[in-house]
Amino acid sequence: MALTDEAIEKIKEMILSGTLRPGDKLPKEADLAERLGLSRNSLREAVRALSLIRVLDVRQGDGTYVTSLEPGLLLEALTFVVDFHRDDTVLQFLEMRRILEPAAAALAAQRMSEEDIAKLAAVVEEIGPDASLEELVANDLEFHRLIAAGTGNAVLCSIIDGMSGPTTRARIWRGLTQDRAVERTREQHLAILDAITARRPEVAQSWALIHVAGVEEWLRHAL
């Protein structure tokens, strides 16, 4: 194992064991290096790597702290990687959405508060038959974001949010080329909303699957 990897593992073990907790300040570099049996250079590289993935927060002139370790913060690294996707991988992102979003819709039907369901309904009602394609795509992104948030699962919400961006271009392309794409999207949003409102997780899951799979199937044929 490389020395930097060993240093990363030792710091991770301190966090997992509870020796370091979210918000804690790390000991001084020299003291921590001696305690872990590491060189200061290895420790420094490990701290730099862990700060890049938001496990540690290096504050100039103050010290290094363990972050909150909240899922949304830690998954920012995933979002960064997703931003570098190529067009030929967009189907893989849609496959991931097809797996995750129906499950999210089912959970939302069980857990979403009445207040958040009202917000979801307002988003659906914002889009009329004369909406522009740009408005529809923005509305679609917000619709799916609210459902993911309604699961109460921060990890699932962050992953779905990261998966949505790379498929935006496919949504626009579909809206421009497929007959009744805008109308069909709104109808499916209404069906998902109705199922969530009625607290019917299986129905919400089924409609979400139809919704995402439709985009995926269209893109497979288009490519």
N, C-alpha and C positions, 0 to 999 in steps of 0.2 A: 504494500500500500504506500502511495506517495506520502511524503511528510505533510503536505497541505491537506490531503484527504484525511490523514490520521488526526490532524488538528481539528478539522471540521467535525469528525465523528466524536471527538472528546467534548467539544463544546455542545454538540447536539445531545450527548448523553447527560450533560449537566442540566440541560433544559428539560429533558424527558424525565429525569429523576426528581426534578423539583428543586435542585440546588440553585438553579437560576429560574426565576419566574417572570412572566410578562411584566415589563416595566422596570425590572431590576437592572442595576448598573453593574457591568463587569468589573472585576478587580483590575488594578493597574496592570499594564501589559507585562512588566517584568515579573510581578508576583504571580500572575496567571500562567505565564510560560513556565516558571519554576514549578508551580503546583501540578501542572499537567505533564511535565517532563518534555517540554517542547522548546525548540529554538524560537526566539522572538520573531525571526523572519517567517517561519512556518505559521505561527500564530497570527501574524499580521496578514498574511495571505488568506488564511481561513476567515478572519474577520471581514476582509474585503469581499470574499465570495458570499458569505452569509448576509452581508448588508445588501448585495445586489438582488438577492431573492427575498429581501425584506424580513429576515429573521432577526437581524441586528440593525440598530440605528446608530451610526457613528456621528456624534455631535461635536463639531470642531470646538476645541477649547473646553469641553465639558467631560467627554468620555464616551464610552460605548454602552448602549442599553439594549436589552431584549425588547423587541417590539411588542405590540399587543397580541401578536400571533393570530389575529382574526382571519378567518378564511378568505375574505375579500382581499385583504392585504397580501396574504401569501400567494394567492392565485394571480396576482398582477404579473408575475413572471410568465404564467401561461398565456395571458393576454398579449404580452410582448412577443412571445413566440408565434402566436396566432397571426399577429400583424404581418408576419413575413410569409404567409401562405402564398402559394402559387395558384393560378386559376385552375390548374388541373387537379388540385386537391379539394376543390369546393364540394364535390360529391361526398368526400369523406366527412366533411363538416356536416353536411345534410344527413348523412347516415347517423352521426352522433346525435343530431337534433331529433331524428326519428326515434332513437332509443330513449333519450332523456325527457323530451317535452311531453309525451303522453303520460309518463309517470308523474311529471310535475303537475299536469292538469288534474290528475286523480288526487294527488295530495292537496292541491288547492281547493278542490271540491269538499274536502274534509276539514281543512284548517283555515281557509281564508276568512277573515272577519267580514261582517256585513258592511262595514265602512269601506273596506278595500274592494269588495264586490261592486259597491256603488261606483267607485272610481273606475273599475274595469268597464262597467256599463257606460259610463260617461265617455270613455275612450272609444268604444264601439260606436256610440251615437254621434261622435264628432265627424265621422266619415259618411258623406252622402254620395249619391250617384254621380255628382259633378266634381268630385274630388280629383285633384291632380295626382299623377303617379307618385311624385315626390311626397305628397301628403299621405298617400296610402302606405308607402314604405315606412315612413316615420311612425305612422300610427300602428303599423304591424309590429315594429320593433318595440314600441311602448306596450302594446297589448301582451306580447310574450314576456316582457320584463316584469310586468305586474303579476302575471300568473306565477312566474318563478319566485318572485318575492313572497307571494301568497302561500307558498309551501312552508314558510318558516324555516327553511333549511338554507343557511347562508352559503354552504359549500355548493349545493346544487344550483342555487341562484347565480353564483359567481361563474360556474362552469358554463351554464346556459348563456349567460350574458356574453362570455368570451366566444362562444360558438356562433352567436348571431351575426356579428360584424362581417365575417368572411362570406356570408351568404346573401348580403345585401345586394350585390351586383346581379346575382341570379334572380332575385325578386324583381328587380327593375326590368331585367331582360324579359322575364316571363310576362310582366305587365304590359310590355310593349308589343309582344309577339303572340301571346296566347289569347284566343277569343274568350271573352267573359271572365278574364282572370281577376279583374277588380271586383266584379259582382260576386264571383265565387268566393273570393277571400272574405268579403264582408259576411256572406251567408254562413261560412264556416266559423267565423269569429262569433257570430250570434249563437250558433249551435253550441259552441264551447261555453260561452257565457251562460246560456240557459241551463246547461248541465251543472255548471259550478253553482249557480244560484239555487238550483233544485237539490243540491248536495247529492248528486249522482256521480260518484267517482268513475265508475265503469264507463258511463256514457261520455263523460268529459275526456277520459283517456282515449276512447274510440274516435271521437271527433278530432282530437289533437293529432292522432296518428294519421287519419285521413288528410288532415290539413298539411302536415309536413311531408308526408309521403307523396302527396300530389305534386309538390314542387320538385321533389327528388326525381320522381318518375318523368316529369316533363323535361328536366334537365338531362337525364340519361338519353332521352330520345333526341333532344336538341343537339347534344354533343356528338 
